[in-house]
């Protein structure tokens, strides 16, 4: 029995593409049946969604369609949206009201490939030093006379 487990581990470790666990679990597309601003999203659903769903069999795809004026409608002037829900409990939503068909396809792939982690800006990260900070104002008159960086004025 132990040899079978060892063989399974060694065979799976060589197949990195099969050992990857996608982070997305559910994908929701909200589209209004008659709104003109949702035309690109409806075209994407009709032409490309089946291919993407076949490539990502671990993801649950939901089309949330609401007729215009119906209860729970997305509202007049509101565009459709796509939402990805991830293993870590987070979700990401992208509005599609001003996107064309190709841009929607790109955004869908972006949500599928995303990890679901919150985007953290790097420019505001605090800097930590192992040395103490210098205190006071440096003056050439008060520098150590024996140091090699001593300037004579």
Helices and strands as residue ranges (DSSP letters): H 2-13, H 16-19, E 24-32, G 36-38, H 39-47, H 49-55, E 60-66, E 81-86, E 91-95, H 101-113, G 140-142
